[in-house]
Amino acid sequence: MTRVLRLVRAEIRKLTSTNLPAGFLAFLVVIAGLDAAIVAFATDMDGSKAFVATAADQGSLMAFASNAMIGTSLFGAIAVAREYGHHTAIPMFLTSPNRARAALAQIIAVLLGGACLAVVGQALVVLGIALALPSTDYGFLVPASDLVRIFAATALAGAIGATLGAGLGALIRNTGGAVTTAVLALFVIPPLAVQLIPEAASWIPQSLYAVISGVGSGTSLWAALLAVAAWGLVPAAAGLVAIQRRDVA
């Protein structure tokens, strides 16, 4: 366990020494600004601000989990796949000849990074909306308990998304390919699946995280938690198997 923790710390230092987290933080600031602009300037068809009139409406607008999963999946895919493109994976595995342990440490570090980025993004979204609400006739209505649940769901989404991306990065080993696959898996395929099989609507990430965030009711909470866990664990397991069976270079 001590070796794994040491490897995780090393991977975290490696991540924070690059421009990758800063780039994603800048993107999160833009997203929060867009949400604030929507609250400040958008209206319903009748010209009113009814879309922020209730706590439920504001909570739905603040819920960032499904977007966080997409964003952190790209973060995880880039963080891991570029190790192979830049050949920095070789010294990583030389430092720890146990490939599974080294790869697990890398995934844990990316997972933690994804969760942190997601929470920061959620905080920025909430802050942006809160600052924009005074321009409407409504105040901040979301209770603290609902806000805690929204943040918890977003942290989970960030961790799961980063795990999914890391698994794809280890499996594909090409940054462009891993990023494209993540976009297809989370942004393109789910709506197509719903069109072909309407019953799948309850099991796509957007619906699952709506349930976990407390702003949706497509399925039970435990079923949603198990489903989102599978979204991350399956590609991560596939990536670990690929690392064990293929050459590092």
N, C-alpha and C positions, 0 to 999 in steps of 0.2 A: 504493500500500500504506500509506503514511504517513497519508493521509486516512482510509482505512478504520480504521486503528488509533485515530486521534483520535476518530472517530465511535463506535467500540466503547467507548472509555473514557468518552465522554459518556453513552452508553446505560447503562453499568454504574453510573455515578454517579446516573443517573436512577432506576434500579432500587433502589439502596441507600438512596435518599432517601425511599422509600415504606415503608409498613408491610407490604407483601406478603411479603418474605423472612422477617420476624419472625413473621408469622402461620403460614407453612409450617413454620418451625423449632419453634414451639409444638406444631403437629400432630405433628411427628416425635418430639418428646419423649413425647407421649401414646402413639404407636405403640410406642416402645421400652419404655415402662412396661408396656404390655399384653403384649409378648413376655416381659418379665421375670416378670410375674405368671403367665403360662402355665407357664414353667419351674418357678417356685416352688410353685405350687398345683395344677396340672393333673396327672392321672395317666392311665395306660392303663386299659383295662377291668378288669385284674386288680389295680389299685391300685399298680402299679409305675411307675417313671420310665424305662421302657425307651426312650421316644422321644428321650432324650438319652444313650443308653448308648454310642453309637459316634461316631467323628469324622464319619462320613457323616450320621448323624442330626442332630448339632449343626450341621453345615454347611448342611444343608437348612433347618433352622430359622432360621439366620442369614441365608441368602440373601435379599436385599431388592430385587433388581434389578427384578423385574416390578412390585412395588408402587411402586418409585421411578419407573418409567416412567409409571404412572398419575398419581402425585402431581405430577410435574414437567410432565406434559402440561397439567394444570390451571393450574400456575404460568405456563407459556408462553402458554396461551390467554388468561388474565386479563391478563398483562403487555402483550400486544400489542393485544388487542381493546379494552381500556379506553382506549388511546391515541386510538382513533376516537370512542369514546363521550364522552370528555372534550375532544375536539378538540385534544389535544396533539400529534397526528400532523402537523398543519399546520405549526407552527414547525419540527418535525424535518425536514420535506421542504424548507422554505424555507432552512434552514441548509445543506442539501446538495441542490441541485436534481436531482442524479442519483438518481432514485428507487431504482434497483436497488442502488446503493451504500449508501444510507441504510437500506433495508430489510434488506440483508445484514448491516450492522453491528448492527442491532437483533436479528436472529436469532442472530448470534454471541454477543452479550451475554447474551441469554436462555439460549442453549445453555450458556455457561459458568456462569451462575447455577444452572441446573438440575443440572449436574454437581456443583457445590459442595454444593448442598442434598442431593443424593443421597448423596454421600460422608459428609456430616455425619450424615444419617439412618442410614446403614449403621454408622457408628462408634457411634452411640447404641444401635442394636440389639445390636451385639456387646457393648458395655459392659453393657447391661442383662442380657443372657443370662449374661455372665461373672460378674456380681455375684450372679445368682440361682442359679448352679450349686452353690455351697457348701451350699445348702439341700437338695441331692440327694446321692446316693451317688457322684456322678460329678464329675470335674474337667473343666477346659477341655481338650478333646481335639483340636481343629482345628489342624493344623500351619500354620506361618507361610506356606508356599507356597500352601496352599489359601485362606488368609485373604486373601492378596494378590490372588488370582484373583477372589475374591468381591467385593472392593473395586473391582477394575478393571471387572468386569461391571456393578456398580452405578453407577459413574461414567459408563460408556457408556450405561446405561439412562437416567440422569438427563439426559444430553445429548440422546439421541434423543427422549425424551419431551418435553423442552422445545422441541425443534425441531418436533416434530409439533404441539404446542399453539400455537407461534408461527405456523406455517403456517395452522392453522385460524383463529386470531385475525385474521390478515391477510386471509384469504379471506372470512370471515363478518362481521367487523367489529362484532360484537355480543357482549358478554361472556357473557350467558346462553346464546346460541346456540352460541358456540364451546366453552364448558364442557360443554354438553349433548352436543355432537357428539363431544368427546373421551371423555366417559364412555361413550357408545354404542360408539365405535370400539374402546375398550380393555377395557371392563368388561362390556358387554352382548352385542355382536355375536360376539366370539370363542367363548364357550360355545355360543351358538346355532348357529354355523357348525360346531362339532364335532359337535353333535347331528345336523345335517343331512348333514354330510360327515365321517365319522370320520377319514378320511385327513388332514383339516386340523389334527388335534390337534398334529402336530409343528411347525406353522407359526404358532401363536398366540404372543403375546409371552411368556406364562408358560413355555411349553415351550422357546422359543428361549433365554430367559435362564437357564433351568435348565442348558442345554447350555453356554452361555458361562460360567456360574458354576462349572461342573464338578460339578454335583449332578444332572445329567440326561444322557440319551443318545438323545434322539429323532432327532437328525440330526447331521451333521458340524459341527465348529466353524466352518469357513469358510462353510458354507451358512447357519448361524445368524447369523453376522456380517453377511452380505449381506442376509439377510431383515430383520433389525432396522434396518439402514441404510435399506432401502426404506420401512419404516414411518415414518421421520422425513423422508427426502428428498422423497418424493412430495408430501405436503401442503405442505412448505416451498416446493417449486418451484411448486405451484399458487398459493400465497399471493403469491410474487414476481411471477408472471404477472398476478395480479389487481391488484396494486399498480401495475404498469406500464400496465394498460389502463383502470383506473377513476379517477374523480376522487378526490382525497384526502379532501375533506370529506364 
